[in-house]
Amino acid sequence: MEYQSYFYPELSLFLPKQTFLNPQLQRLFDTLEADRHWLLNKVQTLSSEQFTRAAPGAWSVSQILSHLITAERLSRLYMNKKILGIQEAGDTGIREEIKMVLLKLSQRLPFKFKAPRAVVENTPAYAEFIQLVSDWEKERAELKKLLETFKEPQIKKKIYRHTRAGRLNIQHALIFFREHYRHHWPQIRRLL
C-alpha cells in the first residue's frame, strides 16, 4: 500500500504510498470476489473423487474451475501487455456496449461454446481443491494489482480482447469474468 504524509511531506520518502482502486473497478472486483468465495464454499465439501469425477464428454468440477481460472489468467496477461501502450489504445463506445450486451446474453443462454484453444492448452489439471484455491487467490491478487494501475481516463480504453466480441475495456473484462462464471454455474450445480 502507498501512504502519503500531507502534514509532513518529507516523511513521505519513508512511508509507502497508499494506492486506491477506481470505485467502479472496486465494485466489479468485489462482486467477482464475492462470487468466487460463494462458489468455493459450495464445492469445498466435495471429496477428491467428487471434485475430479467427470461423466464421459463432460467436465468435472475441478476442470470447470480450472477453466475459469485459466481464462482469467490469460486475459490478465494480455491486459498486462496492453497496458504498457494504453495511451495508443482507442476508447470504447456504443458499439462495444452493444457487443457487451450480446456477449452477456450469450453467456446467459443455455448454449455450449467451444473453449478457445489457448485456454484449453493452458488449463492445468487440479487433483486437490486446496491447490486450486491457492492458485485462484494468487490470480485474483495479480488481477487486483493490474486494476490498481488504471487511472480514470484509462477505464474506457480498449485493453481487453474477447475471442468473439473483440476489443473491449477493463470494465467489460470484469463483467465478462462474472458472466463466464454464471455461464458455468449450472454445470457445477449438476455435479454437486
C-alpha positions in Angstrom: 0.0 0.0 0.0 1.1 3.5 -0.6 0.9 6.2 2.1 1.5 9.9 1.8 2.1 12.4 4.6 0.2 15.6 3.9 1.3 17.4 7.0 5.0 16.4 6.7 5.7 15.8 3.0 9.4 15.0 3.8 8.2 11.9 5.7 6.6 10.6 2.5 10.0 9.3 1.5 9.9 6.8 4.3 6.3 5.7 4.1 4.8 3.6 1.3 2.1 5.4 -0.7 -1.4 4.1 -0.5 -3.0 3.0 -3.8 -6.7 3.1 -4.4 -8.8 1.3 -6.9 -11.1 3.2 -9.1 -14.6 2.9 -7.4 -16.2 1.3 -10.5 -13.4 -1.2 -10.8 -13.5 -1.8 -7.0 -17.3 -2.6 -7.1 -16.8 -5.0 -10.0 -13.8 -6.7 -8.4 -15.7 -7.0 -5.1 -18.6 -8.7 -6.9 -16.2 -11.1 -8.6 -14.6 -11.9 -5.2 -18.0 -12.5 -3.5 -19.0 -14.8 -6.3 -15.7 -16.7 -6.1 -15.9 -17.1 -2.3 -19.6 -18.3 -2.6 -18.7 -20.8 -5.2 -15.7 -22.2 -3.4 -17.8 -22.5 -0.3 -20.3 -24.6 -2.2 -17.6 -27.0 -3.5 -15.2 -27.3 -0.6 -17.0 -30.2 1.0 -16.6 -32.4 -2.1 -14.3 -35.4 -1.7 -11.3 -35.6 -4.0 -13.2 -38.2 -6.1 -16.3 -36.0 -6.4 -14.0 -33.0 -7.2 -12.3 -34.7 -10.2 -15.1 -37.0 -11.4 -16.5 -36.3 -14.9 -19.1 -38.0 -17.0 -18.0 -39.1 -20.5 -17.7 -36.0 -22.7 -18.3 -33.6 -19.7 -16.0 -31.7 -17.4 -15.5 -32.3 -13.7 -15.9 -29.5 -11.1 -12.1 -29.3 -11.0 -11.9 -28.9 -14.8 -14.6 -26.2 -14.8 -13.0 -24.2 -12.1 -9.6 -24.6 -13.7 -11.1 -23.3 -17.0 -12.4 -20.2 -15.2 -9.0 -19.5 -13.6 -7.1 -20.0 -16.9 -9.5 -17.8 -18.8 -9.0 -15.0 -16.3 -5.2 -15.5 -16.1 -4.7 -15.4 -19.9 -6.9 -12.3 -20.1 -4.9 -10.6 -17.4 -1.6 -11.5 -19.0 -2.9 -10.0 -22.3 -4.0 -6.8 -20.5 -0.7 -6.6 -18.6 1.0 -6.3 -22.0 -1.6 -3.9 -23.5 -1.5 -1.5 -20.5 2.1 -0.7 -21.5 0.7 1.1 -24.6 -2.6 2.1 -23.2 -2.3 5.7 -24.5 -2.4 4.4 -28.1 -5.5 2.3 -27.4 -8.8 3.6 -28.7 -11.8 4.3 -26.4 -14.8 2.1 -26.3 -18.2 3.5 -27.3 -21.7 2.5 -28.1 -20.5 -0.3 -30.5 -18.6 -2.0 -27.7 -21.6 -1.6 -25.3 -23.8 -3.4 -27.8 -21.2 -6.1 -28.1 -21.2 -6.4 -24.4 -24.9 -6.8 -24.2 -24.8 -9.6 -26.8 -21.9 -11.2 -25.0 -23.8 -11.2 -21.7 -26.8 -12.6 -23.5 -24.7 -15.4 -25.0 -23.4 -16.4 -21.6 -26.9 -16.5 -20.0 -28.5 -18.7 -22.7 -28.0 -22.5 -22.3 -25.7 -22.8 -25.4 -22.4 -24.6 -25.3 -19.4 -22.8 -26.7 -16.1 -24.4 -27.6 -13.4 -23.0 -25.3 -10.6 -21.1 -27.2 -7.7 -23.4 -28.0 -5.2 -21.2 -26.0 -7.4 -21.7 -22.9 -7.7 -25.4 -23.4 -4.0 -25.9 -24.0 -3.1 -23.9 -20.9 -5.6 -25.3 -18.4 -3.9 -27.2 -15.7 -5.4 -30.3 -14.0 -6.1 -29.9 -10.3 -6.4 -33.1 -8.3 -6.5 -31.1 -5.0 -9.0 -28.4 -4.1 -6.6 -26.6 -1.9 -4.1 -26.1 -4.7 -6.9 -24.7 -7.0 -7.9 -22.3 -4.3 -4.3 -21.2 -3.8 -3.8 -20.6 -7.5 -7.1 -18.7 -7.8 -6.1 -16.5 -4.8 -2.8 -15.7 -6.5 -4.5 -14.9 -9.8 -7.0 -12.6 -8.1 -4.2 -10.8 -6.3 -2.5 -10.2 -9.7 -5.7 -9.0 -11.2 -6.2 -6.5 -8.4 -2.6 -5.3 -8.9 -3.4 -4.7 -12.5 -6.7 -2.9 -11.7 -4.8 -0.6 -9.3 -2.7 0.8 -12.2 -5.8 2.1 -14.1 -6.4 5.9 -13.9 -9.8 7.4 -14.6 -9.2 8.3 -18.3 -8.0 4.8 -19.0 -11.1 3.0 -17.9 -12.7 3.2 -21.3 -9.6 2.2 -23.3 -9.7 -0.9 -25.4 -7.3 -3.1 -23.4 -9.2 -6.4 -23.2 -9.7 -8.8 -26.1 -12.5 -11.3 -26.1 -12.2 -14.1 -28.7 -15.6 -13.4 -30.2 -16.5 -9.8 -29.2 -13.2 -8.3 -30.0 -11.6 -5.4 -28.1 -13.3 -4.1 -25.0 -12.4 -2.1 -21.9 -11.4 -3.2 -18.4 -14.9 -2.9 -17.0 -16.1 -5.2 -19.8 -13.4 -7.7 -18.9 -14.6 -7.8 -15.3 -18.2 -8.1 -16.3 -17.4 -10.9 -18.7 -15.4 -12.8 -16.0 -18.6 -12.7 -13.9 -20.8 -13.7 -16.8 -18.4 -16.6 -17.6 -18.7 -17.8 -14.1 -22.5 -17.6 -14.2 -22.5 -19.5 -17.6 -20.6 -22.4 -16.0 -22.6 -22.4 -12.7 -25.4 -24.7 -13.9 -22.7 -27.3 -14.9 -21.2 -27.1 -11.5 -24.6 -27.3 -9.8 -25.4 -30.5 -11.6 -22.2 -32.1 -10.3 -22.8 -31.2 -6.6 
